Amino acid sequence: MEFRDYLRGLRRHWVAIVLMTLVGVAAGYGWTLLQTPIYTAGASGYVAARQTEDVSLSTVGDGLARSRVQSYLDIAGWRSVAENAIDELGLETTPEELVTRVTVTNPPDTVVMKISAQADTPEAARDLAEVWIRAMIVEIDAIEGDGTEGSAAVTVIPGDSASLPTSPTFPDLQTALIVGGILGLGFGIAFALVRTVSDRRIRTAEDAEQKSGVAVVGTIPVAPGLDAETRLIEPTAPSGGKSGTFAVTEALRALRTNLQFMDVDHPPKTIVVTSPLPGDGKSTIACNLALTLAAAGTTVVLVDGDLRRSTVAKTMGLPDGAGLSDVLAGRAALAEVLQRTPKSTNLLVLAAGSTPPNPSEVLGSERMHALMADLTKHATVIIDAPPLLPVTDGAVLTHQADGALVVVTLGKTTHDLLTKALDTLHKARGRALGIVLNKAPLRGVDATPYSYEYRREYTDDTVEQDATPVVPADESMPDGVNELFTETAATTTGTGGGRRSRRR
């Protein structure tokens, strides 16, 4: 993976990152509510010798006081000092625990001693700081004096009294929120990166081409104006015939162009449209691709090769009666079941017909091969085939065709499924013409890098169509079929060039 892939993963999972950051902040705030608040009060005193009128003795006493500072710092942490404080305050605790709540420091080059005391209430912290100085004095008098107050030559004189703290020093709400937010952000980023690395779904065309070795020949964006009942895009209008379908129309035209220039000397004439699994939109793309090819003046036959779950007739708005299976079984003639659609005069539709008990054998028969060969002489044949992984029908049809377009859903189909589908085609000696990415978002992190909105500035109000010559009728076709194609050719060319595109 490249650095941009990680950035894309962070953008894709930004909601999870934000949520985890907020959870971290909330956890930090909740942690502060569960803690017992601790207040800190400070008092101070200074070490001094007993005063005398003799200047020389005072000077000696000052040096003696300085020499006692470090010793008194050690005395401040004795258990005996804590016991004196417990007796005076009447506390119910142990000397060992109380010593941990008091800190005594000495600023450099001074005889000042600063006492910092902690307690669960402001009053208790203030009292403990002041009492600790008096407890130190008692202990110093017991060591260096005769045990009476002020008997020691050098003692600690109380200085600034302790003030009542107004806010707790622990827990620190601001610090807890910052630490919780940073931890939540870290977990969110880690989650996004792990999901990105472990994500096996197809996200970009580059990923699909790199991991499959098959070129992406089309990227069809999401069409918000379409639904389960209305799946067709009007290819003869620049706006796509429906609001919001302009991008789909242009993508289908790009797919048509890629197919036409895929092999200039031998362009594919029989194209199977399939997918790894159901629900990838292969039938919708097959129908719209057939309409887009027909809009360019090409005679197209759309064949519903999905004999198990046929949808082409319903999508095209045609009756689903006799069709392909009936022709192959000899129960109907091809000319009797080929249907015209009001969507395009260049398009003929061959429905699936009745469901046979053995669809794979029917589609792989010699009659099917001969039928496709005959239709290819007169038109470009688009076959809507079943998915490749559940059944073998799609692979069987691809073996008899020029190749297959494999439709995958962007952000849903995994690389493993695509690899298995291509492997199924390879084992059946079928050819993958390319991959079509379906349902690509127009906005967001997985959006296509090219905005279709810019194409509006370069699109004519008139229809872009290139009227290509229709292949003349062939005498080898069954009776009645030649007339259908002849009538299609007459409809296309007999209007005095009316079907030709008008370019400005």
MARTIRO-287342 format. One line per 5 residues: number of its first residue (from 1); their letters; for each residue y, z, x of C-alpha. Coordinates in pm, 1 decimal, decimal comma. Example, Ala and Ser with C-alpha at 12.3 -4.5 7.8 and 13.67 -1.06 7.14 Angstrom:
1	AS	-450,0:780,0:1230,0  -106,0:714,0:1367,0
This chain:
1	MEFRD	0,0:0,0:0,0  354,5:-73,8:109,9  654,5:153,7:91,9  787,2:-28,6:-213,6  460,0:41,8:-393,1
6	YLRGL	516,0:414,4:-345,4  872,2:380,1:-469,5  745,4:189,1:-771,1  494,7:465,9:-835,3  771,5:727,4:-823,5
11	RRHWV	976,0:526,1:-1070,7  674,6:475,5:-1296,4  603,9:849,5:-1312,2  963,9:970,2:-1314,5  911,5:1146,9:-1645,8
16	AIVLM	627,5:1354,7:-1498,1  840,7:1433,7:-1193,3  1129,9:1551,9:-1410,7  899,8:1754,2:-1633,8  731,3:1924,3:-1339,2
21	TLVGV	1070,3:2001,7:-1186,9  1182,7:2160,5:-1512,8  855,0:2351,9:-1531,6  916,0:2479,0:-1179,2  1268,1:2592,6:-1271,7
26	AAGYG	1134,3:2762,4:-1585,8  857,6:2927,6:-1383,4  1116,5:3058,8:-1137,0  1323,7:3198,7:-1420,8  1017,5:3354,2:-1583,7
31	WTLLQ	918,2:3510,5:-1253,6  1254,9:3684,5:-1230,2  1205,2:3829,7:-1578,9  870,7:3979,0:-1477,4  1005,4:4148,5:-1165,0
36	TPIYT	1146,1:4501,9:-1153,5  1510,9:4474,0:-1047,4  1605,2:4638,0:-719,6  1960,1:4760,2:-650,5  2095,9:4818,0:-302,2
41	AGASG	2367,8:5067,9:-212,3  2518,9:5130,1:128,2  2670,4:5431,2:296,5  2785,4:5492,3:653,0  2838,6:5769,4:903,8
46	YVAAR	2931,8:5801,8:1269,0  2781,6:5993,7:1553,5  3022,7:6241,0:1710,9  3019,1:6551,8:1932,1  3155,2:6884,1:1816,5
51	QTEDV	3534,7:6883,6:1856,5  3702,1:7085,9:2133,7  4055,5:7120,5:2268,8  3945,9:7050,9:2624,8  4013,0:6682,4:2695,8
56	SLSTV	3750,6:6659,6:2965,7  3487,9:6810,9:2739,6  3590,0:6570,0:2462,2  3538,2:6276,6:2697,2  3196,5:6408,6:2792,8
61	GDGLA	3116,7:6464,1:2424,6  3207,6:6103,3:2339,4  2968,4:5969,9:2602,9  2703,2:6209,7:2480,5  2747,2:6081,6:2123,5
66	RSRVQ	2702,6:5722,7:2237,1  2384,9:5815,3:2416,9  2246,3:5975,7:2102,2  2293,2:5676,3:1869,5  1962,4:5505,6:1947,9
71	SYLDI	1775,3:5834,4:1920,4  1928,5:5905,5:1582,3  1823,3:5559,2:1463,9  1464,8:5660,7:1533,6  1511,5:5996,6:1363,6
76	AGWRS	1641,8:5815,4:1052,5  1293,9:5671,3:997,3  1103,3:5998,3:1027,6  892,6:6138,0:746,4  1071,3:6469,8:775,9
81	VAENA	1402,7:6304,0:685,9  1235,9:6146,8:382,1  1093,5:6484,2:283,3  1441,9:6636,9:295,9  1572,8:6358,7:70,6
86	IDELG	1283,4:6402,4:-174,7  1347,6:6776,8:-197,0  1719,4:6730,5:-258,4  1684,3:6454,7:-520,0  1363,9:6587,4:-675,3
91	LETTP	1189,4:6251,7:-646,7  825,4:6195,2:-736,2  722,5:5975,8:-446,8  576,8:5996,4:-99,9  773,7:6007,0:226,8
96	EELVT	596,0:5693,7:347,2  706,7:5496,0:41,7  1061,5:5629,2:50,8  1109,0:5537,4:418,2  1040,0:5170,7:333,0
101	RVTVT	1329,8:5172,9:87,7  1590,1:5280,8:343,7  1725,5:5078,3:635,1  1950,2:5229,5:902,2  2132,7:5001,7:1146,9
106	NPPDT	2389,8:5043,0:1425,2  2651,4:4771,7:1483,1  2669,5:4682,0:1854,3  2906,0:4882,4:2076,5  2979,1:5139,2:1804,4
111	VVMKI	2866,9:5489,1:1710,3  2857,1:5395,9:1341,7  2532,1:5414,7:1148,0  2496,8:5210,0:830,0  2245,3:5319,9:566,6
116	SAQAD	2116,3:5073,6:308,4  1905,2:5224,6:28,8  1711,3:5046,5:-246,8  1612,3:5177,4:-589,4  1536,6:5050,9:-937,0
121	TPEAA	1869,2:5173,2:-1079,2  2223,8:5157,5:-938,0  2266,4:5534,2:-956,2  1939,7:5605,2:-774,8  2031,5:5363,7:-495,0
126	RDLAE	2374,9:5523,8:-450,8  2237,5:5878,3:-447,6  1958,8:5790,7:-202,5  2203,0:5635,2:45,8  2428,9:5940,9:44,3
131	VWIRA	2143,2:6191,8:53,8  1980,3:6013,9:348,5  2280,4:6090,6:571,2  2265,4:6457,6:478,1  1887,0:6461,3:537,6
136	MIVEI	1946,1:6317,7:886,5  2202,9:6588,8:961,5  1955,0:6858,6:856,8  1689,4:6715,1:1085,6  1930,8:6681,0:1381,1
141	DAIEG	2042,4:7041,7:1341,4  1680,5:7150,3:1339,4  1609,3:6960,7:1662,2  1924,0:7005,0:1868,8  2063,3:7322,7:1711,7
146	DGTEG	1933,8:7649,3:1576,1  1858,9:7507,4:1234,0  2185,8:7611,4:1073,5  2431,6:7353,1:945,2  2654,1:7214,7:1219,0
151	SAAVT	2474,2:7392,0:1502,0  2393,1:7070,4:1693,2  2634,8:6962,9:1966,5  2617,9:6602,2:1844,7  2568,2:6517,4:1477,8
156	VIPGD	2623,5:6249,0:1215,6  2943,6:6280,0:1019,9  2941,4:6115,1:672,6  3185,4:5829,1:654,9  3228,7:5579,6:371,7
161	SASLP	3050,3:5700,4:60,0  2809,3:5474,0:-123,6  2946,9:5262,7:-408,5  2765,1:5192,6:-731,0  2603,4:4841,3:-712,9
166	TSPTF	2690,2:4612,3:-1003,8  2404,2:4361,8:-976,9  2050,5:4370,5:-842,2  1973,4:4224,7:-503,3  1619,4:4142,3:-613,1
171	PDLQT	1518,3:3920,3:-775,4  1784,4:3663,2:-690,2  1802,7:3437,3:-995,3  1972,9:3148,4:-814,7  1723,9:3149,4:-528,7
176	ALIVG	1430,7:3172,6:-770,9  1557,4:2872,7:-969,5  1611,9:2666,0:-654,2  1271,6:2752,1:-508,7  1099,1:2686,5:-843,7
181	GILGL	1275,6:2352,6:-880,8  1185,4:2242,9:-526,4  821,5:2340,0:-576,7  810,2:2161,2:-912,5  971,2:1852,2:-759,3
186	GFGIA	717,8:1857,8:-475,9  426,8:1884,4:-717,2  575,5:1604,8:-929,4  612,7:1371,2:-632,2  262,0:1456,3:-512,6
191	FALVR	126,8:1388,6:-862,5  305,6:1053,3:-879,0  180,6:946,2:-536,7  -177,5:1050,5:-611,4  -168,7:862,8:-941,3
196	TVSDR	-22,2:558,0:-766,5  -284,6:554,5:-492,4  -573,8:611,2:-734,8  -443,0:370,3:-1000,1  -680,7:74,9:-1026,0
201	RIRTA	-490,1:-106,6:-1299,4  -326,3:-442,1:-1233,0  46,0:-387,0:-1199,6  187,0:-694,3:-1025,2  94,1:-1054,3:-962,5
206	EDAEQ	83,5:-988,0:-588,2  -179,0:-715,4:-635,4  -392,3:-938,5:-858,0  -382,8:-1228,8:-612,3  -442,9:-1013,9:-305,9
211	KSGVA	-742,4:-826,0:-445,1  -904,3:-1108,8:-640,9  -829,5:-1410,0:-423,3  -733,2:-1612,2:-732,2  -380,3:-1734,1:-793,9
216	VVGTI	-173,7:-1605,9:-1085,8  -68,2:-1917,4:-1276,9  120,6:-1748,2:-1558,6  287,5:-1422,9:-1659,3  336,0:-1385,0:-2033,2
221	PVAPG	582,5:-1110,1:-2127,2  562,3:-885,5:-2428,8  685,7:-1048,0:-2749,4  830,6:-776,1:-2975,5  865,8:-1020,1:-3267,6
226	LDAET	490,3:-1083,9:-3289,4  229,1:-877,2:-3469,9  -138,9:-893,3:-3561,4  -67,9:-1137,7:-3844,2  187,2:-1359,9:-3670,8
231	RLIEP	74,9:-1457,9:-3322,4  221,5:-1805,9:-3277,6  534,6:-1893,1:-3082,7  735,1:-2194,6:-3195,6  744,6:-2406,8:-2877,7
236	TAPSG	998,0:-2662,6:-3004,5  1294,4:-2425,7:-3012,6  1460,9:-2281,7:-2700,8  1475,6:-1938,4:-2863,2  1105,0:-1942,0:-2939,3
241	GKSGT	1155,0:-1952,4:-3314,4  1174,9:-1573,4:-3338,6  1414,7:-1314,9:-3204,9  1299,2:-1179,8:-2874,4  1036,8:-1448,7:-2803,6
246	FAVTE	1246,2:-1668,9:-2576,8  1084,8:-1522,4:-2266,1  736,3:-1591,1:-2403,9  826,0:-1953,9:-2477,0  954,0:-2009,6:-2126,1
251	ALRAL	650,3:-1836,3:-1975,7  416,6:-2062,0:-2172,9  609,7:-2366,5:-2053,5  576,1:-2242,8:-1696,0  201,4:-2200,2:-1749,7
256	RTNLQ	184,4:-2554,5:-1887,4  365,5:-2687,3:-1580,7  134,4:-2500,8:-1344,5  -169,4:-2649,1:-1516,8  -28,7:-3001,5:-1502,4
261	FMDVD	40,2:-2979,2:-1129,1  -267,5:-2776,6:-1038,1  -449,7:-3089,2:-925,3  -234,1:-3399,2:-944,1  -518,9:-3642,5:-884,5
266	HPPKT	-767,4:-3469,8:-1114,4  -582,6:-3237,6:-1354,3  -805,6:-3011,2:-1564,8  -880,6:-3161,1:-1904,4  -1121,7:-2901,5:-2041,4
271	IVVTS	-981,5:-2551,9:-2003,3  -1156,4:-2235,0:-2110,3  -937,7:-1935,1:-2194,9  -1123,0:-1607,7:-2158,0  -1073,2:-1247,3:-2047,3
276	PLPGD	-1276,8:-960,6:-1901,0  -1277,3:-754,6:-2222,4  -1165,7:-791,9:-2584,7  -805,6:-710,6:-2666,1  -643,3:-887,9:-2372,2
281	GKSTI	-487,0:-1154,8:-2595,3  -694,1:-1454,9:-2486,1  -705,9:-1609,6:-2835,6  -331,0:-1575,5:-2882,3  -263,8:-1736,2:-2544,6
286	ACNLA	-516,1:-2014,7:-2613,8  -345,3:-2103,9:-2942,8  6,6:-2087,4:-2801,8  -92,4:-2279,7:-2489,3  -239,7:-2554,1:-2707,0
291	LTLAA	84,6:-2570,7:-2907,5  292,4:-2580,1:-2588,4  84,5:-2864,8:-2443,0  106,6:-3053,2:-2771,8  485,4:-3007,7:-2779,8
296	AGTTV	504,4:-3202,1:-2451,4  339,8:-3503,1:-2615,2  -15,6:-3434,2:-2498,3  -296,6:-3477,1:-2747,7  -475,8:-3143,6:-2760,1
301	VLVDG	-795,4:-3026,0:-2925,1  -817,9:-2651,5:-2969,7  -1181,0:-2542,1:-2992,8  -1284,9:-2198,2:-3109,4  -1575,0:-2126,6:-2875,2
306	DLRRS	-1603,0:-1763,5:-2981,2  -1893,5:-1796,3:-3223,5  -1921,7:-1418,9:-3257,9  -1566,4:-1317,5:-3350,9  -1370,1:-1631,8:-3431,8
311	TVAKT	-992,9:-1593,7:-3475,9  -847,2:-1936,8:-3401,0  -854,5:-2067,0:-3758,6  -685,2:-1754,9:-3892,7  -424,7:-1761,4:-3618,3
316	MGLPD	-344,3:-2127,4:-3683,1  -333,9:-2072,2:-4059,7  -633,2:-2298,1:-4131,5  -941,0:-2243,4:-4346,8  -1236,6:-2106,4:-4155,7
321	GAGLS	-1517,6:-2321,3:-4292,7  -1751,8:-2553,2:-4110,0  -1682,9:-2602,1:-3744,5  -1828,6:-2619,3:-3394,9  -2163,2:-2456,2:-3467,6
326	DVLAG	-2219,3:-2686,9:-3765,1  -2148,3:-2995,9:-3552,9  -2386,6:-2881,2:-3281,4  -2653,6:-2803,2:-3541,7  -2614,2:-3148,0:-3698,7
331	RAALA	-2501,5:-3013,2:-4035,9  -2156,8:-3174,9:-4017,9  -1984,5:-3464,8:-3845,9  -1705,5:-3397,9:-3599,4  -1456,5:-3606,3:-3797,7
336	EVLQR	-1525,3:-3391,5:-4102,7  -1449,2:-3055,9:-3939,2  -1157,2:-3143,1:-3709,9  -846,1:-3007,2:-3880,0  -482,1:-3090,1:-3842,2
341	TPKST	-224,9:-2815,6:-3824,8  130,8:-2835,8:-3957,9  246,1:-2670,7:-3636,6  211,3:-2993,7:-3434,8  107,5:-3353,6:-3501,3
346	NLLVL	-50,7:-3374,0:-3155,0  -288,2:-3084,0:-3213,0  -634,7:-3090,1:-3368,4  -830,2:-2770,0:-3428,6  -1207,5:-2728,3:-3426,6
351	AAGST	-1296,1:-2395,7:-3585,2  -1600,2:-2191,2:-3486,6  -1798,0:-2250,2:-3802,6  -2088,1:-2035,4:-3917,0  -2223,5:-1774,5:-3674,7
356	PPNPS	-2556,5:-1881,8:-3520,0  -2824,6:-1631,9:-3420,0  -2814,0:-1751,9:-3056,8  -2451,7:-1832,1:-2958,2  -2515,0:-1849,0:-2582,6
361	EVLGS	-2793,9:-2106,8:-2618,9  -2586,2:-2312,7:-2861,9  -2283,2:-2320,2:-2631,7  -2496,9:-2408,1:-2330,4  -2680,9:-2691,7:-2501,7
366	ERMHA	-2665,5:-3059,3:-2407,3  -2499,1:-3134,9:-2740,3  -2213,0:-2903,7:-2648,2  -2181,5:-3067,6:-2309,0  -2173,9:-3415,3:-2463,7
371	LMADL	-1925,0:-3306,6:-2728,8  -1683,6:-3167,3:-2470,6  -1718,0:-3478,8:-2256,6  -1634,0:-3702,3:-2553,4  -1334,7:-3493,5:-2661,1
376	TKHAT	-1200,9:-3489,1:-2305,2  -1179,7:-3869,7:-2305,6  -918,2:-3853,5:-2578,9  -737,5:-3522,5:-2533,8  -690,8:-3208,0:-2338,4
381	VIIDA	-940,0:-2955,0:-2467,8  -851,3:-2585,2:-2486,3  -1150,7:-2361,2:-2559,6  -1107,3:-2005,8:-2679,0  -1411,8:-1836,2:-2525,9
386	PPLLP	-1554,8:-1484,7:-2571,9  -1484,1:-1217,3:-2308,2  -1683,1:-1247,0:-1987,6  -1820,2:-896,0:-1948,8  -1967,6:-813,0:-2293,4
391	VTDGA	-2149,2:-1147,6:-2338,7  -2236,3:-1453,6:-2129,2  -2082,8:-1711,2:-2367,2  -1759,1:-1739,8:-2170,0  -1938,6:-1803,9:-1841,3
396	VLTHQ	-2163,2:-2063,9:-2006,9  -1862,1:-2250,0:-2147,4  -1679,3:-2236,6:-1813,8  -1976,8:-2399,4:-1642,8  -1935,8:-2701,3:-1873,7
401	ADGAL	-1555,4:-2712,4:-1842,5  -1313,6:-2789,9:-1560,9  -1237,2:-2422,5:-1522,2  -1120,1:-2105,7:-1691,4  -797,3:-1918,6:-1729,6
406	VVVTL	-874,9:-1547,5:-1707,7  -632,2:-1345,5:-1920,3  -575,0:-983,4:-1818,4  -343,9:-720,8:-1964,5  -82,6:-601,3:-1719,4
411	GKTTH	-101,2:-225,6:-1679,5  -435,6:-199,3:-1862,3  -699,0:-420,5:-1701,5  -832,3:-273,9:-1378,5  -904,5:-461,7:-1056,8
416	DLLTK	-1271,7:-368,9:-1093,1  -1296,9:-537,2:-1434,1  -1122,0:-848,3:-1305,3  -1351,3:-861,8:-1002,4  -1661,1:-831,1:-1223,2
421	ALDTL	-1530,9:-1102,9:-1456,0  -1465,1:-1343,6:-1166,9  -1804,4:-1260,3:-1020,9  -1962,9:-1350,0:-1356,6  -1790,4:-1689,3:-1343,4
426	HKARG	-1902,6:-1742,3:-985,8  -2265,4:-1665,3:-1068,5  -2253,5:-1915,1:-1357,0  -2108,6:-2174,2:-1114,3  -1784,3:-2177,2:-1307,5
431	RALGI	-1438,1:-2224,2:-1164,5  -1146,8:-1990,2:-1217,0  -833,5:-2201,8:-1252,0  -613,9:-1896,7:-1231,4  -520,1:-1560,7:-1372,9
436	VLNKA	-278,2:-1513,9:-1661,0  -101,8:-1178,1:-1676,5  -40,8:-1090,8:-2039,7  192,6:-837,3:-2202,2  418,6:-806,6:-1900,6
441	PLRGV	719,9:-581,6:-1974,6  1064,0:-733,7:-1950,2  1222,4:-403,2:-1850,2  1112,5:-107,2:-1647,8  938,2:-59,8:-1317,3
446	DATPY	659,2:-308,7:-1398,1  892,7:-577,8:-1528,9  869,6:-927,7:-1388,4  1116,2:-976,2:-1102,1  1282,1:-1275,2:-1270,1
451	SYEYR	1485,7:-1216,7:-1582,3  1425,5:-1478,5:-1848,2  1768,1:-1416,4:-1990,1  1925,7:-1623,2:-1710,4  1729,8:-1929,1:-1824,0
456	REYTD	1934,4:-1949,7:-2142,8  2227,5:-2083,7:-1943,3  2015,4:-2378,7:-1825,3  1832,1:-2451,3:-2150,6  1938,9:-2739,6:-2375,8
461	DTVEQ	1982,5:-2692,4:-2745,8  1749,8:-2987,9:-2786,9  1375,0:-2977,1:-2744,8  1240,4:-3026,3:-2394,2  948,7:-3262,0:-2438,2
466	DATPV	799,0:-3529,4:-2221,2  616,0:-3776,0:-2437,2  311,3:-3869,1:-2235,7  95,7:-4164,8:-2330,8  -199,1:-4079,5:-2547,3
471	VPADE	-539,0:-4191,8:-2420,6  -657,1:-4482,4:-2636,0  -951,3:-4435,8:-2865,4  -1298,6:-4469,5:-2719,0  -1575,5:-4652,8:-2901,6
476	SMPDG	-1834,8:-4396,7:-2789,0  -1691,3:-4128,2:-3015,6  -1863,4:-4051,5:-3344,8  -1750,7:-4237,9:-3654,0  -1420,4:-4116,1:-3791,9
481	VNELF	-1306,7:-3935,5:-3477,0  -1142,0:-4244,0:-3325,6  -932,5:-4277,9:-3640,3  -809,9:-3921,2:-3604,7  -689,7:-3977,3:-3249,8
486	TETAA	-548,2:-4318,4:-3336,5  -352,7:-4162,2:-3620,8  -227,5:-3891,4:-3387,9  -110,1:-4151,9:-3137,3  63,4:-4349,7:-3411,1
491	TTTGT	240,4:-4040,7:-3535,6  360,7:-3963,1:-3185,5  481,5:-4309,8:-3080,7  555,9:-4480,4:-3407,7  887,5:-4311,5:-3479,4
496	GGGRR	1089,3:-4526,8:-3249,2  1108,2:-4268,1:-2973,5  1205,9:-3985,9:-3208,0  968,6:-3748,8:-3032,9  1124,1:-3808,6:-2696,5
501	SRRR	1343,7:-3538,3:-2554,3  1717,1:-3588,3:-2569,1  1871,2:-3487,5:-2241,6  2237,1:-3433,9:-2186,8
